[in-house]
Amino acid sequence: MEENESEPRYAQLLARIERAEAAIKAKQEKIDAIARRLDGLGTDRYLAGSAQSGRIYPETTAAH
């Protein structure tokens, strides 16, 4: 097999890898944005909702 025959296949694989990396990066950015929003909600709001519903989580209230 000559080297020239494998070049198109290599280019196709490289392009697929680059597209996959871009997709992963985009998904990670979405995850990071969601994490920032959740972090912005704060523990107090979470605990207030838990207390309203009658559920108390000792492992989270002990820190306060």
N, C-alpha and C positions, 0 to 999 in steps of 0.2 A: 504494500500500500504506500503510495507516495504521500509526502507531507502535505501537498496542496489539496488532496482529497479530504483531509481532516479539518482544514481551516474553516469551511462553512459550518461544520458541525460544532466546532469550538466557538465560533461567533454566536451561533444559536444558543448554546448552553450559557455563554457569558451574558447574553441579553436576558435570558430567563432568570439567571441569578440576580442580575441588576433589578429586574422588575420585582422579584420576590423581596429583595432587600428594601426597595422603595415601599412596597406594601406593608412590610413589617414595621418600617419606620412610621408610616402613617397610622397604623393601628396603635403603636406605642404612644404616639402623640395624643391620640384620642383617650387612651387609658390614663395618661398623665393629666389630661384636662379634667377627666372625671374624678380622679383622685384629688386634684386641687379643689374641685367643687365640694366634694365630700368632706375634705379637711376643713373647708370654710364653714361647714355647718356647725362644727364644734361639738364637744362632748356634752356640754350643758343641755343643748337642744335635744340630743339623743337621750339623755337621762330624763329630761322632762317628759318626753314621749313615753319612755318606759314606765315612769311613775304613773302617768295618766292611764296607761293600759293595765296597771296593776302588776306589772312585771318589774321586779327589782333585781339588778345584777350586782351582787356584792363585790365582785372583782373589779367593777368599774367605779362603784361608789366609795370603796376604801381609799382610793387615791385622793379623794376630795376632802 
